Amino acid sequence: MRTLSHSGVQATPRRQPDRAELVGEDTCSAGGISARSSTPVLTLCRELLAQGMSSDQAVEVYIAAVGTALPIEQKPAGGPQ
């Protein structure tokens, strides 16, 4: 798995993921990409979109140790809340 950071290392996901895992406070992984930042879920989503993932494809984010989905809703304009 390749890692993203603010330095912008890029990786190509193998398929469009439908699940991501949040590990700790600063890492989120899905589809062969691991994003590490102060906002890991948003960083991962931005990279998935940059790699060609459809913006219509939903990705559920789970807390790795708990296995519980995080409630992420879309604003009417289409951005995450």
PyMOL CGO cylinders between C-alpha atoms (Angstrom):
from pymol import cmd
from pymol.cgo import CYLINDER

trace = [
    CYLINDER, 0.00, 0.00, 0.00, 1.38, 3.41, -0.92, 0.3, 1, 1, 1, 1, 1, 1,
    CYLINDER, 1.38, 3.41, -0.92, 1.12, 6.34, 1.45, 0.3, 1, 1, 1, 1, 1, 1,
    CYLINDER, 1.12, 6.34, 1.45, 0.05, 9.91, 0.78, 0.3, 1, 1, 1, 1, 1, 1,
    CYLINDER, 0.05, 9.91, 0.78, 1.20, 12.84, 2.81, 0.3, 1, 1, 1, 1, 1, 1,
    CYLINDER, 1.20, 12.84, 2.81, 1.34, 16.55, 2.27, 0.3, 1, 1, 1, 1, 1, 1,
    CYLINDER, 1.34, 16.55, 2.27, 4.30, 15.85, -0.03, 0.3, 1, 1, 1, 1, 1, 1,
    CYLINDER, 4.30, 15.85, -0.03, 1.80, 14.43, -2.56, 0.3, 1, 1, 1, 1, 1, 1,
    CYLINDER, 1.80, 14.43, -2.56, 3.05, 10.90, -3.24, 0.3, 1, 1, 1, 1, 1, 1,
    CYLINDER, 3.05, 10.90, -3.24, 0.51, 9.42, -5.65, 0.3, 1, 1, 1, 1, 1, 1,
    CYLINDER, 0.51, 9.42, -5.65, -0.86, 5.91, -6.00, 0.3, 1, 1, 1, 1, 1, 1,
    CYLINDER, -0.86, 5.91, -6.00, -3.44, 4.39, -8.31, 0.3, 1, 1, 1, 1, 1, 1,
    CYLINDER, -3.44, 4.39, -8.31, -6.29, 2.51, -6.65, 0.3, 1, 1, 1, 1, 1, 1,
    CYLINDER, -6.29, 2.51, -6.65, -6.88, -1.00, -8.01, 0.3, 1, 1, 1, 1, 1, 1,
    CYLINDER, -6.88, -1.00, -8.01, -10.67, -0.59, -8.03, 0.3, 1, 1, 1, 1, 1, 1,
    CYLINDER, -10.67, -0.59, -8.03, -13.22, 1.90, -6.82, 0.3, 1, 1, 1, 1, 1, 1,
    CYLINDER, -13.22, 1.90, -6.82, -13.36, 1.26, -3.07, 0.3, 1, 1, 1, 1, 1, 1,
    CYLINDER, -13.36, 1.26, -3.07, -16.68, 1.33, -1.23, 0.3, 1, 1, 1, 1, 1, 1,
    CYLINDER, -16.68, 1.33, -1.23, -15.11, 1.15, 2.24, 0.3, 1, 1, 1, 1, 1, 1,
    CYLINDER, -15.11, 1.15, 2.24, -12.33, 3.05, 3.98, 0.3, 1, 1, 1, 1, 1, 1,
    CYLINDER, -12.33, 3.05, 3.98, -10.80, 2.57, 7.41, 0.3, 1, 1, 1, 1, 1, 1,
    CYLINDER, -10.80, 2.57, 7.41, -9.80, 5.33, 9.80, 0.3, 1, 1, 1, 1, 1, 1,
    CYLINDER, -9.80, 5.33, 9.80, -6.76, 4.27, 11.85, 0.3, 1, 1, 1, 1, 1, 1,
    CYLINDER, -6.76, 4.27, 11.85, -5.93, 6.52, 14.75, 0.3, 1, 1, 1, 1, 1, 1,
    CYLINDER, -5.93, 6.52, 14.75, -6.39, 10.26, 14.37, 0.3, 1, 1, 1, 1, 1, 1,
    CYLINDER, -6.39, 10.26, 14.37, -4.38, 10.85, 11.22, 0.3, 1, 1, 1, 1, 1, 1,
    CYLINDER, -4.38, 10.85, 11.22, -4.58, 7.90, 8.79, 0.3, 1, 1, 1, 1, 1, 1,
    CYLINDER, -4.58, 7.90, 8.79, -7.35, 6.70, 6.47, 0.3, 1, 1, 1, 1, 1, 1,
    CYLINDER, -7.35, 6.70, 6.47, -6.97, 3.87, 3.92, 0.3, 1, 1, 1, 1, 1, 1,
    CYLINDER, -6.97, 3.87, 3.92, -9.00, 2.57, 0.98, 0.3, 1, 1, 1, 1, 1, 1,
    CYLINDER, -9.00, 2.57, 0.98, -8.38, 0.95, -2.38, 0.3, 1, 1, 1, 1, 1, 1,
    CYLINDER, -8.38, 0.95, -2.38, -4.62, 0.64, -1.98, 0.3, 1, 1, 1, 1, 1, 1,
    CYLINDER, -4.62, 0.64, -1.98, -4.16, 4.26, -0.87, 0.3, 1, 1, 1, 1, 1, 1,
    CYLINDER, -4.16, 4.26, -0.87, -3.33, 5.40, 2.64, 0.3, 1, 1, 1, 1, 1, 1,
    CYLINDER, -3.33, 5.40, 2.64, -3.68, 9.11, 3.45, 0.3, 1, 1, 1, 1, 1, 1,
    CYLINDER, -3.68, 9.11, 3.45, -1.99, 10.59, 6.49, 0.3, 1, 1, 1, 1, 1, 1,
    CYLINDER, -1.99, 10.59, 6.49, -2.80, 14.16, 7.51, 0.3, 1, 1, 1, 1, 1, 1,
    CYLINDER, -2.80, 14.16, 7.51, -4.70, 16.18, 10.10, 0.3, 1, 1, 1, 1, 1, 1,
    CYLINDER, -4.70, 16.18, 10.10, -7.85, 15.54, 7.98, 0.3, 1, 1, 1, 1, 1, 1,
    CYLINDER, -7.85, 15.54, 7.98, -7.24, 12.00, 6.70, 0.3, 1, 1, 1, 1, 1, 1,
    CYLINDER, -7.24, 12.00, 6.70, -10.75, 11.23, 5.43, 0.3, 1, 1, 1, 1, 1, 1,
    CYLINDER, -10.75, 11.23, 5.43, -10.91, 14.39, 3.32, 0.3, 1, 1, 1, 1, 1, 1,
    CYLINDER, -10.91, 14.39, 3.32, -7.34, 13.89, 2.09, 0.3, 1, 1, 1, 1, 1, 1,
    CYLINDER, -7.34, 13.89, 2.09, -8.17, 10.33, 1.03, 0.3, 1, 1, 1, 1, 1, 1,
    CYLINDER, -8.17, 10.33, 1.03, -11.38, 11.42, -0.72, 0.3, 1, 1, 1, 1, 1, 1,
    CYLINDER, -11.38, 11.42, -0.72, -9.52, 14.13, -2.63, 0.3, 1, 1, 1, 1, 1, 1,
    CYLINDER, -9.52, 14.13, -2.63, -6.89, 11.63, -3.77, 0.3, 1, 1, 1, 1, 1, 1,
    CYLINDER, -6.89, 11.63, -3.77, -9.49, 9.04, -4.80, 0.3, 1, 1, 1, 1, 1, 1,
    CYLINDER, -9.49, 9.04, -4.80, -11.20, 11.71, -6.93, 0.3, 1, 1, 1, 1, 1, 1,
    CYLINDER, -11.20, 11.71, -6.93, -7.85, 12.79, -8.39, 0.3, 1, 1, 1, 1, 1, 1,
    CYLINDER, -7.85, 12.79, -8.39, -7.16, 9.15, -9.31, 0.3, 1, 1, 1, 1, 1, 1,
    CYLINDER, -7.16, 9.15, -9.31, -10.43, 8.98, -11.28, 0.3, 1, 1, 1, 1, 1, 1,
    CYLINDER, -10.43, 8.98, -11.28, -12.95, 7.63, -8.80, 0.3, 1, 1, 1, 1, 1, 1,
    CYLINDER, -12.95, 7.63, -8.80, -16.49, 8.69, -9.66, 0.3, 1, 1, 1, 1, 1, 1,
    CYLINDER, -16.49, 8.69, -9.66, -17.85, 11.45, -7.45, 0.3, 1, 1, 1, 1, 1, 1,
    CYLINDER, -17.85, 11.45, -7.45, -21.17, 9.55, -7.51, 0.3, 1, 1, 1, 1, 1, 1,
    CYLINDER, -21.17, 9.55, -7.51, -19.58, 6.52, -5.78, 0.3, 1, 1, 1, 1, 1, 1,
    CYLINDER, -19.58, 6.52, -5.78, -20.16, 6.40, -2.02, 0.3, 1, 1, 1, 1, 1, 1,
    CYLINDER, -20.16, 6.40, -2.02, -17.35, 5.38, 0.35, 0.3, 1, 1, 1, 1, 1, 1,
    CYLINDER, -17.35, 5.38, 0.35, -18.23, 4.37, 3.90, 0.3, 1, 1, 1, 1, 1, 1,
    CYLINDER, -18.23, 4.37, 3.90, -15.56, 5.18, 6.47, 0.3, 1, 1, 1, 1, 1, 1,
    CYLINDER, -15.56, 5.18, 6.47, -15.14, 2.80, 9.41, 0.3, 1, 1, 1, 1, 1, 1,
    CYLINDER, -15.14, 2.80, 9.41, -13.12, 3.21, 12.58, 0.3, 1, 1, 1, 1, 1, 1,
    CYLINDER, -13.12, 3.21, 12.58, -10.62, 0.37, 12.20, 0.3, 1, 1, 1, 1, 1, 1,
    CYLINDER, -10.62, 0.37, 12.20, -10.64, -0.95, 15.77, 0.3, 1, 1, 1, 1, 1, 1,
    CYLINDER, -10.64, -0.95, 15.77, -14.39, -0.59, 16.23, 0.3, 1, 1, 1, 1, 1, 1,
    CYLINDER, -14.39, -0.59, 16.23, -15.81, -1.49, 12.82, 0.3, 1, 1, 1, 1, 1, 1,
    CYLINDER, -15.81, -1.49, 12.82, -18.46, 1.23, 13.05, 0.3, 1, 1, 1, 1, 1, 1,
    CYLINDER, -18.46, 1.23, 13.05, -19.29, 3.51, 10.11, 0.3, 1, 1, 1, 1, 1, 1,
    CYLINDER, -19.29, 3.51, 10.11, -18.81, 7.24, 10.63, 0.3, 1, 1, 1, 1, 1, 1,
    CYLINDER, -18.81, 7.24, 10.63, -21.81, 9.40, 9.74, 0.3, 1, 1, 1, 1, 1, 1,
    CYLINDER, -21.81, 9.40, 9.74, -20.65, 11.61, 6.86, 0.3, 1, 1, 1, 1, 1, 1,
    CYLINDER, -20.65, 11.61, 6.86, -23.44, 13.51, 5.15, 0.3, 1, 1, 1, 1, 1, 1,
    CYLINDER, -23.44, 13.51, 5.15, -23.45, 15.61, 2.01, 0.3, 1, 1, 1, 1, 1, 1,
    CYLINDER, -23.45, 15.61, 2.01, -24.45, 19.24, 1.96, 0.3, 1, 1, 1, 1, 1, 1,
    CYLINDER, -24.45, 19.24, 1.96, -26.94, 20.26, -0.74, 0.3, 1, 1, 1, 1, 1, 1,
    CYLINDER, -26.94, 20.26, -0.74, -24.00, 21.62, -2.78, 0.3, 1, 1, 1, 1, 1, 1,
    CYLINDER, -24.00, 21.62, -2.78, -22.41, 18.15, -2.74, 0.3, 1, 1, 1, 1, 1, 1,
    CYLINDER, -22.41, 18.15, -2.74, -19.60, 18.70, -0.21, 0.3, 1, 1, 1, 1, 1, 1,
    CYLINDER, -19.60, 18.70, -0.21, -19.03, 16.59, 2.91, 0.3, 1, 1, 1, 1, 1, 1,
    CYLINDER, -19.03, 16.59, 2.91, -20.16, 17.82, 6.34, 0.3, 1, 1, 1, 1, 1, 1,
]
cmd.load_cgo(trace, "trace")
